[in-house]
């Protein structure tokens, strides 16, 4: 017989022998885990172990949260700095484009007023590429000026052709001939000058320089050739 006894987990009374029920409270002692240990033996500290593990898990969890928070703050700060740097770069690029557009517009207007429509048009096209809003209108004005200029050149060259010995042989372009020059005067009249290759009365091909004075409405005022 066990003389040391077993401790009832319900009331703490000692249960001796092979009794399967506590004599004090009547609880059934059918499972070994329900029996108390004999006096003099300390019960395992399972509760304290679980609490220690739980505390360690909480500490580790808190450490992970802190690390994630710090990483998030650093990432957010880096992203804000990157966005600010990109915005500053874009603003600087916009300022440079605006300055280039303004310079090209100013040069184009000066060239347009001199009647150099082809060169002025190129400046206005550069200004348009850099975002100048009014560049398209100036390009259209240059196209109109070039069309008008081509009409005046055609009138002048026809006047020259009529004064040649062999008008059908006249050539005003190609063969190394320079482009004709159009000069606008303050009164609106125009001087057209250039070169023409044509045969003389003997069939020899000669190159002559011509100068034609046209009124503002395109009427031929004078023609000079030599």
C-alpha positions in Angstrom: 0.0 0.0 0.0 1.1 3.5 -0.9 1.6 5.2 2.5 2.7 8.5 1.1 -0.7 9.3 -0.4 -1.7 11.3 -3.4 -3.0 14.8 -3.5 -6.5 15.4 -4.8 -6.4 18.1 -7.5 -9.8 19.4 -6.4 -9.7 19.8 -2.6 -6.1 19.0 -1.8 -6.9 16.0 0.4 -4.5 13.0 0.4 -5.8 9.9 -1.3 -4.1 6.6 -0.2 -3.9 3.2 -1.9 -5.6 2.5 -5.1 -8.7 4.5 -4.5 -10.1 6.0 -7.6 -12.2 8.6 -5.9 -11.4 11.3 -3.3 -12.9 10.5 0.1 -13.3 14.2 0.9 -14.9 15.8 -2.2 -15.8 12.6 -4.1 -14.1 13.6 -7.4 -13.2 10.7 -9.6 -9.5 10.2 -9.9 -9.4 8.1 -13.1 -6.6 9.9 -15.0 -3.0 10.0 -13.8 -2.8 13.7 -14.6 -5.6 14.3 -12.1 -3.5 12.9 -9.2 -1.4 15.2 -7.1 2.2 14.3 -6.6 3.5 12.9 -3.4 4.6 15.4 -0.8 8.2 16.4 -1.1 8.2 16.6 -4.9 7.7 19.9 -6.6 5.2 20.1 -9.3 6.5 21.1 -12.8 6.4 24.8 -13.3 4.4 24.6 -16.6 2.5 27.8 -16.0 5.7 29.8 -15.5 7.2 28.3 -18.7 4.3 29.2 -20.8 4.3 32.8 -19.4 8.0 33.1 -20.1 7.5 31.9 -23.7 4.6 34.2 -24.2 6.6 37.2 -22.9 9.5 36.3 -25.2 7.1 36.1 -28.2 5.6 39.5 -27.3 9.1 41.1 -27.0 10.1 39.6 -30.4 6.9 40.8 -31.9 7.4 44.3 -30.6 11.0 44.3 -31.9 9.8 43.2 -35.4 7.1 46.0 -35.4 9.7 48.6 -34.4 12.0 47.4 -37.1 9.3 47.5 -39.7 8.2 51.0 -38.6 11.8 52.3 -38.8 12.2 50.7 -42.3 8.9 52.2 -43.4 9.9 55.7 -42.1 13.2 55.4 -44.0 11.5 54.2 -47.2 8.9 57.0 -47.0 11.6 59.6 -46.4 13.7 58.3 -49.3 10.7 58.4 -51.5 9.8 61.9 -50.6 13.4 63.1 -51.3 13.4 61.2 -54.6 10.1 62.9 -55.6 11.4 66.3 -54.6 14.6 65.8 -56.6 12.6 64.7 -59.6 10.2 67.6 -59.3 13.2 70.1 -59.1 14.8 68.5 -62.2 11.5 68.8 -64.2 11.1 72.4 -63.1 14.6 73.2 -64.2 14.1 71.5 -67.5 10.9 73.5 -68.1 12.7 76.7 -67.3 15.4 75.9 -69.8 12.9 75.0 -72.5 11.0 78.2 -71.9 14.2 80.3 -72.1 15.1 78.6 -75.4 11.6 79.1 -76.8 11.7 82.8 -75.9 15.1 83.3 -77.5 14.0 81.5 -80.7 10.9 83.5 -80.9 12.8 86.8 -80.6 15.2 85.7 -83.3 12.4 84.6 -85.6 10.5 87.9 -85.3 13.6 89.8 -86.2 14.3 87.7 -89.2 10.6 87.9 -90.3 10.7 91.7 -90.2 13.8 91.5 -92.5 11.8 89.4 -94.9 14.0 86.3 -94.3 11.0 84.0 -94.0 12.7 80.7 -94.6 15.3 81.3 -91.8 12.6 82.8 -89.5 10.4 79.7 -90.0 13.2 77.5 -88.7 13.5 79.6 -85.6 9.8 79.5 -85.0 9.8 75.7 -85.4 12.5 75.4 -82.8 10.4 77.6 -80.5 7.3 75.4 -81.1 9.3 72.2 -80.1 10.1 74.0 -76.8 6.5 74.8 -76.2 6.0 78.3 -77.5 2.3 78.8 -77.8 2.3 81.5 -80.6 4.9 79.7 -82.7 2.3 78.1 -85.0 0.8 81.4 -85.9 4.3 82.8 -86.9 5.0 79.7 -88.9 1.8 80.2 -90.9 2.8 83.8 -91.4 6.2 82.7 -92.7 4.6 80.3 -95.1 2.4 83.1 -96.4 5.4 85.3 -96.8 7.3 82.6 -98.6 4.4 82.1 -101.0 4.2 85.8 -101.7 7.9 85.9 -102.2 7.8 83.0 -104.6 5.1 84.9 -106.6 7.2 88.0 -106.8 10.3 86.0 -107.9 8.2 84.4 -110.6 7.0 87.8 -111.9 10.6 89.1 -111.9 12.0 86.1 -113.7 9.2 86.2 -116.3 10.1 89.9 -117.0 13.8 88.8 -117.4 12.7 86.0 -119.8 10.9 88.4 -122.0 14.1 90.4 -122.6 16.3 87.4 -123.5 17.4 86.5 -127.1 16.3 82.9 -126.6 13.7 83.0 -123.8 12.9 79.2 -124.1 16.5 78.4 -123.1 16.4 80.4 -119.8 17.3 78.6 -116.7 17.0 80.3 -113.3 17.8 77.3 -111.0 20.3 74.4 -110.9 23.7 74.2 -112.5 25.4 76.0 -109.6 23.0 79.0 -109.9 22.6 80.8 -106.6 19.1 81.4 -105.2 17.5 84.7 -106.1 17.4 87.4 -103.5 14.4 89.4 -102.5 14.8 92.8 -100.8 11.8 94.6 -99.4 11.9 98.4 -99.3 10.2 100.7 -96.8 7.6 101.8 -99.3 6.5 98.2 -99.9 8.2 97.8 -103.2 10.6 94.8 -103.8 13.9 94.3 -105.5 14.5 90.8 -107.0 18.0 89.9 -108.1 19.7 86.7 -109.3 21.4 84.9 -112.2 20.0 83.3 -115.4 21.6 81.0 -117.9 20.4 81.4 -121.5 21.6 81.2 -125.1 22.5 84.3 -127.0 21.7 84.9 -130.7 24.6 82.7 -131.7 23.5 79.8 -129.6 26.2 80.3 -126.9 25.1 79.7 -123.3 25.8 82.7 -121.2 25.1 83.6 -117.6 23.7 87.0 -116.8 22.9 88.8 -113.6 19.5 90.4 -113.4 17.8 93.0 -111.1 14.1 93.7 -111.2 12.2 96.4 -109.3 8.6 95.5 -108.5 6.0 97.8 -107.0 4.0 96.8 -103.9 1.3 95.2 -106.0 3.8 93.2 -108.1 3.9 95.5 -111.1 7.3 95.6 -112.9 8.9 99.0 -112.6 12.4 98.4 -114.0 14.6 95.5 -115.3 18.4 95.5 -115.6 20.6 92.8 -116.9 24.3 92.5 -117.6 
